[in-house]
């Protein structure tokens, strides 16, 4: 390790300690804690420390230090919840799509029959056909409204899925918080990042 790296490492450790004690690391406070060092060198190292602090905070948010078995357990719960939600939404979506396809096919078959009857020239059936067209138009409107209702239900299911994901995330955070509180010798410092 070079002297430059050693100085930077000492400044990083001192700055972390000052921050953990609730003090803002400055050139002078770091020098006072170290008992030695050029203010220029300390300033450069302190600037590097400030830049790295954001990255370390981001890494801490992504996966805080929690025991691996707790992380794996929470991850397993998360994966099961996602799989369950996805399977439930997929099944409902398939059922709704099949119902819509069946009704659309029936409507198309009815329209095809009406067109076929009109083409063959049944004059007596013309009046009935017109009534059927009116009925089918009404049925088409009803099916269209039903389809809109089904799409609304699908949207609600998606919203419920997202809410369940948020609840799982909140539960995961609570688990992490409880785990952090149970760790022996853990510090309760909201600013301290190690």
N, C-alpha and C positions, 0 to 999 in steps of 0.2 A: 504494500500500500504506500503510495507516495505521500509526501508531507502535505501536499495540497488536498488530497482525499481525506487524510486524517484530520486536517483543520476543518474541512467542510463537515465531516462526520461529527466532530465535537460541537460545532455550531448548531447542527441539526438537533443533536441530543439536548443541548442547552435550551434552544428555542422551544422544543417540545416540552421540556420541564417547566419553563416559564409559563407557557400557555396552559399547561395542566394546573398550575398554581393560580391561574386567573390573571396573569400579567401579560401585557402585550410585549412580545420580544422586540427589543430595539438593539442598536449597535452597542450602546453603553451597558444595557442590562445583561446582554450576552457576555460582553467583555468582563463585567463585574463577576458574573457567575463562573467564567472560565479562569479568571485571575490573570489572564495574559492575552496577547494577540493584537495584531494591527487592526485598527478600525476599518481600513480599506479592505483588508481580507475578510474581516467579519461581515462587512457590508455586502460584499459579493456573495458570500456564503448565505447570508440572511436573505438576500434577494432570491437565490436558488431555493431556499427553504420555503419562502412564500409561494413561489411558483409550484412547488411540489405538494404544498398543502392542499390545494384544490383537487389534485389527482388522488391524493390519499383519502380525502373526504368522499370523493366519488366512488372509489373502490370500497370504502367502508359501507356506503349505502347499498351498493350492489350485493354485497354478501358480508355482513358483519361477522366478526369472529364469534362463531358459535361452534359448539362441538359437532364433529362430523356426523355422529349418529343422529343428533337432533335435526341437523340440516337434511340428512337423507330421509328421515321420517317425515318431516314437513314436506319435502319434495315429493315423496311417495303419496301423501295425502292430496297434494296439489294435483299430481298427475291423475290420480283416481277420480277426483272431482271433475277435472277437465274432460276425461274420457266419458264419465257418466253424463255430463251435460251435453257433450257433443253427440253421444249416442241417442239421447232423448230427443234432442232437436232434430237430428237426422231422421229418426223414426217418424216423428210428427210431420216433418216436411214431406217425407215419402208418402205418408198416408194422405195428406192434403193434396199432393200432386196427383196421386192415383184417383182420388175422388173427383178432382177437377177434370182429369182426362176422361174418366168414365162418363161424366155428365156432358162433356163437350162432344164425345163420340155419339152419345145417344141423341143429342140435339142435331148433330150433323146427319145422322141416319134419318131422323124425322124430316129434316129439311129435304134430304135426297128423295125420300119417299113422296113427299108433297110435290116436288118438282117432277118426279117421274109420273105421278098421277095427272098432273096438269098437262104434261106433254102428250100423254095418251088420249087426251081429249074427252075425258069424262065430264060432260056438261053438268050433270047432276051433282057431281063431286066438286064442281067449282065453288059452290057456296060453302060446302063443307071445308074445302081446301082453304078458302079465305078465312074461315073461322079457325082452322088449324094454324094458319099463318099467324093470325092474331094471337092464338094461344101460345104458339112457339115463340113469337116475339115477346110475349109476356114472360114465358119461361126463360128465354134468353136474358131478359132484363133481370129476372129473379136470380138466375145463375150468375150473372155478372155481379149483382149485389152480394151474392153468397161468396163469390170469389174475392171480392173486396174485403168481406168480413174475414175470410180465411187468411188473406194477406195481412190483415190487422192482427190476427192471432199469431201469425208467424213473426211479425214485428214484436209483439209482446213476449213471445218465447225468446227472441234474441235479446230483448231487454232483460228478461229474467236471467238469462245465461250470463250476461255481463254483470248483473248485480251479484249473482252467485260467485263469479270470479272475484269481484271486489270484496265480498265477505270472506272468501278464502284467503285473500291477501291480508285482510285485517286480522284474521285468526292467526295467520302465519306470523305477522308482526307481533301479536300478543304473545305467541309462543316464544318468539325470540326475546321479547322483553322479559318474560317470566324466566327464561333460561338465563338471561344476563343477570337477573336479580339473584338467582340461586347459586351462581358461580362463586366459590369461596375466594375471598380476597379481591373481588372485583371492585373497581372504583366507580363511583357514581358521579362522573364528570361529563356534563353535556358538551363541553368544548374539547375534551381530551381525545385525541386520536392516536392510537398506538398501532 
